[in-house]
């Protein structure tokens, strides 16, 4: 979720007879509507988090939903689908960067340098700011300056050495499989960044070993991911938290959309369009049917529905991209999308504290959540995210070692 330009060249629709990508180049216009989708996705996640405290009584089954306002609050949780949208866009953008990587004679070192500077400095800044804030709140709690309900996060000093390493390196979702203490994310919403980093790592390795067969190798990784997931479902292996679990496939769909819009031939485009439409339709219908789903089955169907429907929308809307982004509402959404990484980092602690403060002040009804809590969370998070973007994200957007084509990075 960044404000960097996505202005790239891609390969022509032709491919070489040996299956490698052709060296013939063709100009590809920037898909500007992606900035708007970033803004929409980030707002979706933020609103979902803002309503999470009030909606917990419904998700836990403590209270039956009896009023329309309650139905709306309970439905806010579905807006967490913005994370899947982020992952799909990330797959598209990274594909735009690495398409024709070998022909452009770019080094894998450049690729990893770009990923490092775009993600880690802003994340580390937020980590340190939160460490200071939580440490101060612990002291304030001890002194009786704030009530205990407003302090809901343990100090980073309580992390073990292995947990701290996993948090700092964004490997905590899978680090515990290999060594050290159990999983413990200090910034809870950073789990999405852990998946982003794994996707970037896998792409970098593919560029290193298969620089001229990137899209073919993505297909291979996707098939391997499916096999590992099936093995995990039968308890033969545990891939929870790794980039090969259910979260890989939204990235793969993003790669597919890029290939469809920029590289595929006529027959391939028709096949992709029809297949995506059928899968999206079936997954959406299955997601709406009140079957007795297991938690795993529901997550699979829901994730598939979100990823395929959004991928299909990206393809359909591509032809109207220029006209749509010229409209004022889309310009405003693009502005939000431009600071979406900072907004994603900043909003979670703000929303968590503000929602509890408002509930403690008596604004706890469903209607008050919709009309007061959610708007306040959005209204306060946006300017603070802009300040964070200016101070901690923008200075690292452009560096001399970066790739000339620098896509927006999507992280929830």
C-alpha positions, 0 to 999 in steps of 0.5 A: 500500500504505497504511493509509488508509481506503477509505470512499467513495460511488459512483454508482448503477447508473443512467446518463444517456441521454447516456452520462455518469454519473448524479448520483444517489448510492448508499452503497457499503460499504468493501471491507475485504478489500482490506487483506488482499489488500495484506498477501498481495501484499506478503508474496508479493513479499517472499518472492519476493525472499528466495528470489531469490538461492538460486533464481538458479541454477535460473532461469539454468539453471545447475543442474537441479532434482532435489529437492523443496526445489529445486522450492520455491525455484524456485517462489518466483519466481512469487510476484512475481505480487504486483506484478500484484495490487497494480496491480489493487487500485490500479485499484479504489481510484483508481476509488473515489476519482474515481467521481462526481468532478465531481458532488462538485465536487472539484478535480483539484488535490486529487486530485494533492495526495493522490497526491503526499503519499501517495507521495513523502515516504515514498519520498524518506525511503527514498531518503535512508536508502539513500543514507546506508547505501550511502555508508557501506558503500562507505567500509566496503568501502574500509577492509576492514570488510565483504567485497565480496559484501555491497556490491552497490549503487552510490552515488547519487552515481554517478548522472548529473543526468538519472538522479537527476532520474528517480529523485527524480521516479519517472520513470526507467522512461521518462525516458531515452526523452526525454533524458539518460543510460540508465535507472538506478534506485537503488532497483531495486524502485521501478520499480513506483512509476514505473508507479503514478505514471503511472497516477495522472497518466493518471487525473488528466488524464482527470479534467481533460478528461473529468470526467463520462466517467471510465470511458468514457475508461479504456476509450479509454486501454486501447484506445490502450494495446493499439494502442501495444503492437502497434506496439511489438511490430512495432518501430514505436515503443518504449513500454518503461517508459511507462504504456501498455505491458503494465503498464497492463492490471492497473490497467484490470482494477481499474477494471473490477472497481470498475465491476462491483461498484458501477455496472454493471447486471444485464446488464453484471454478467453479461457482465463475470463471464462474460468475466472467467471465460473469459479467466482460464480460457484464460489460466491454461491457456495459461500452464500449457501447455509451449509454446515461448513467446517471452519477450514472449508468456509475459509477456503470457499470464502477466500476463493470467492473474494479473490476470483470475484475481485480478479474478474472485476479487475479484468472487466474494469480495465477498459474503463480505467482512464475514465474512472480515475478521472472522476472526483470520487475515484481521485479521493480514493486514489489519494487514500490508496497512496498512503495505504501502507501508512494507513494500514500500519497506523490505524489498528492501534488507534482504532483499538484504543478509540473504540474502547474509550468510546465504549467506556464513555457509554457509546456502546450501542450498535447505532452509536458504533455505526454513526460515531465510532466508525466515522471517528476512527476513520477521521482520526486515522487518516490525518495521522497516517498522512503524517506518518507517511510524510515522516517515515514512508515517503523518504524511502520511496525513491532510492538510487538502488531501486528498480526503475519500475517500482510498483505499489506494495500492498500490505494489511 
